[in-house]
Amino acid sequence: MKTKNCDQSFSDSRELDGSYDQLTDSVEDDFELSTVCHRPESMDKLQEQTKFTKKELQVLYRGFKNECPSGAVNEENFKTIYSQFFPQGDSSMYAHFLFEAFDTNKNGSVSFEDFVFGLSIILRGTVNDRLNWAFNLYDLNKDGCITKEEMLDIMKSIYDMMGKYTYPTMHDEAPRDHVESFFQKMDQNQDGVVTIDEFIESCKKDENIMQSMQLFENVI
Amino acid sequence: MATGVAAWLPFARAAAIGWMPVANCPMPVAPRDNSKRQDELIMLNVSGRRFQTWRTTLDRYPDTLLGSSEKDYFYNEDTKEYFFDRDPDAFRSILNFYRTGKLHYPRHECISAYDEELIFFGIIPEIIGDCCYEEYKDRKRENLERLQDDQEENKDMKQPNMNFRETMWRAFENPHTSTMALVFYYVTGFFIAISVITNVIETVPCGSTANQDMPCGERYTVAFFCIDTACVMIFTVEYLMRLFAAPSRYLFMRSVMSIIDVVAILPYYIGLVMTNNEDVSGAFVTLRVFRVFRIFKFSRHSQGLRILGYTLKSCASELGFLLFSLTMAIIIFATVMFYAEKGSSSTKFTSIPASFWYTIVTMTTLGYGDMVPKTIAGKIFGSICSLSGVLVIALPVPVIVSNFSRIYHQNQRADKRRAQKKARLSRIRIAKSGSANAFILSKRNGLLNELLELTGTEEDEQKLTKSTSLIESQHHHLLHCLEKTTAHEFVDEHMYEQNCLETALETYPSRSPSIASHDSLEVACCGRRGKGNTHLPNASLPPAPPVPTHQGPLQELSAIHIQCGGPLPHTTSRSNLNFKTDDGSRINSKSGRITTAIISLPTPPALTPDGDGLHGPPQRRPPPPPAHPAAPSIQTTTSSAGVNIVKVSAL
């Protein structure tokens, strides 16, 4: 009886907000999801599967669990965390793409294993691994090739993170122009899509990109 | 920055891999983490309770004490931990701030203690999380009010240099400050009451004359006119005096009370001017209504009335809501009743505005009965109307009541604080004077010790040697250095007032120890020493055999010192004062013989001749006349001085 009352008071305040719909079960659903606890595999196994040392895994897990006490991140949480690093712009789209890339088993949440696997590839993998991972990120429908539309979405999400206040002022065609130059560089047979081999080959030829890839050596 | 999610920064940097292939120019060089420290556990020892956390947790907020190198000052090499001598309970929330990024305010903590902890650890209180922010702000506001109240009370105290105008204003605002103000207060209150009563009685029919009942006002016109004139005179004078005394005349004229004053007296003057003109006599009669505003002048006299007025002002929104909802309901029901009663014959509900009266009377449950519905529909709607009236009125009223209660309790608390203020201030004063007196006592003891060394008797010396802590002795040494620097000495308050007295009364006819009681004398040079220090605390008296104060040796003393009189004026005065101290307080009860001994010394060792006299640095007194007689005065032990200076005799 008591719980009913406090649920009722909850719903009253929601009703006053202007919506006169019946209380849906969404509130309970949220509660359910957050009480699910996910435990990662043992450290030894993870150490075998990734290229991190035990200490690094400890540091990573502590940070992970601090933000997500339940052991798994859902997309909302993921977006919130990521947006704290980019206060000026809107990083939600890029975070969405990242989430898709990290969530390898497509169950809507990123567990610690997913997290660590992804990081292991990016930070400790070979150049090929990294480029593969990047390609996977760009290939939104995971069909093995990047179309101009997919690239445009990615580009827009990156530019969105900049926000409004930039120098020089951002004009609306900037992402599109950037996509054009990208395809210029990457699409060797000019068929309008970039396959994985074209991608890796073109990146290896580009000095700037190779140099940037070295940045990830010292992140942890 | 996203310090709360600092742990995810490596992830965010890794996620940047998505930008690399797209970028057209090379990336900047990444910062190197030169101090390749492994993340280590830091031990924080707060008053014995140990907390441990990772170094990186503390490093999240580098502009606080724990996050910066400032904590190295607290590092204990032996135990390899950081030791803080602070409250461990408050430290919990501070450490949690580092861990979670949110600062919480524990409700059971005192607000000022918590603030102090925050300031110590370099955390600004503004970042308190939303969950606790309201509570924190409320408590902080209460604290501020308390402090402000204290300050205002201090302002109430009479400053020495108030001119006549300021004195008058102060008297007007706080009737308790002087008798004149109180008298004025009561007189004006009395006249307000008289004025209101005469206004009321004026309209009562008194005695029936030949044709009809006449109200008293018309029967005894002259008498009422005289009373009215007298009252208005008093009010005018009062208003003008307030206007004169107000520190800011413009503000005063705009204030509510002064407007009430003006409205109260204007009708009379307008009436004086306009008596002849017949046309406006109707308006003149209306003006008399405004005389009733005099009753509002009572709000200066009654705190409850002021609280009520303030409550209404602060509940303006609730009152507005009440009014609005009532208006809505009235219009609705009036319309309904009108149309319901339209059919019935000889109905009183002739129009919708005419139905307003019925609706109001019904909703407020008055029910005069001058208008009643006759049709069935009308009766049904009428009953609904009265039921809903109760509800509509009952809803905002508790809000107003709770507002009133809150303000009333606030006032009560303020009153209580004011009442306790005296006790509180005297506590503070005693504490302050305790430390000052300790110095003077120890000075005396030091000298006595030296004397005893000269005169012998080990036991006495042991008894007199008070065990002072190192801190005390260092503090006393410091005060001593100050004395030396300024060539003045700290003196006891009673001594000081006596000196004032003596310098004021230059002539000393008698040489016999006349016991002049200086109780009621407030000498001009001492200023108004309203409230003040109590007698010297005897608590720190070293045990000594009590020597009864007798007049005999003192008389001898006076004789002796008068002989030595002229050449050593300061010695004279010093011994004189000393002598007075003996008489006046019990502290030197033992030192009868020692006083004599002191006089026999060429100069007291510690005290080089100081030309001006024997007062602490804040006081300057003209040099005492060389030959004033010993005047053993009875000290007023509880003279109240506004200034907190403790003076004692030089020796």
Contacts between the chains, C-beta under 8 A, distances in Angstrom:
chain1	res1	chain2	res2	distance
A	55	B	38	7.0
A	55	B	39	7.9
A	59	B	7	7.8
A	59	B	39	6.1
A	60	B	10	7.4
A	62	B	7	6.7
A	62	B	54	7.7
A	63	B	6	7.9
A	63	B	7	2.5
A	63	B	8	5.9
A	63	B	10	7.8
A	64	B	7	7.4
A	64	B	8	7.8
A	66	B	7	5.6
A	66	B	99	7.9
A	67	B	5	5.9
A	67	B	7	7.0
A	67	B	8	6.3
A	81	B	5	5.3
A	81	B	8	5.6
A	82	B	12	6.6
A	82	B	15	7.5
A	84	B	2	3.5
A	84	B	4	7.2
A	84	B	5	5.2
A	85	B	2	5.4
A	85	B	5	7.6
A	85	B	8	7.9
A	85	B	9	7.3
A	85	B	12	4.7
A	87	B	2	8.0
A	94	B	18	7.2
A	97	B	18	7.3
A	98	B	15	5.3
A	98	B	18	7.2
A	115	B	11	7.4
A	118	B	14	7.6
A	119	B	10	7.3
A	119	B	11	6.5
A	119	B	14	5.4
A	122	B	14	4.3
A	122	B	15	7.8
A	122	B	17	5.2
A	123	B	10	7.6
A	123	B	14	5.6
A	130	B	17	6.1
A	131	B	21	7.3
A	133	B	17	6.6
A	134	B	17	5.4
A	134	B	18	6.1
A	134	B	20	6.9
A	134	B	21	5.5
A	137	B	17	7.6
A	137	B	18	5.0
A	138	B	18	7.5
A	138	B	21	7.9
A	154	B	18	7.2
A	154	B	22	7.6
A	155	B	22	6.8
A	158	B	18	7.4
A	158	B	19	6.1
A	158	B	22	6.8
A	178	B	22	7.0
A	178	B	24	7.9
A	181	B	24	6.8
A	182	B	21	8.0
A	182	B	22	6.0
A	186	B	21	7.9
A	199	B	21	7.3
A	203	B	21	5.5
A	207	B	26	7.8
A	208	B	23	6.9
A	208	B	24	7.4
A	208	B	25	6.3
A	208	B	26	4.4
A	208	B	27	7.9
A	209	B	20	5.8
A	209	B	21	5.7
A	209	B	23	7.6
A	211	B	26	5.4
A	211	B	27	7.2
A	212	B	20	4.3
A	212	B	23	6.8
A	212	B	26	6.4
A	212	B	27	4.3
A	213	B	17	8.0
A	213	B	20	6.4
A	215	B	16	7.9
A	215	B	20	7.9
A	215	B	27	5.8
A	215	B	30	5.2
A	216	B	13	7.8
A	216	B	14	6.5
A	216	B	17	6.8
A	218	B	30	6.1
A	218	B	32	6.7
A	218	B	33	7.1
A	219	B	10	5.1
A	219	B	13	4.8
A	219	B	14	5.8
A	219	B	30	7.8
A	220	B	10	5.1
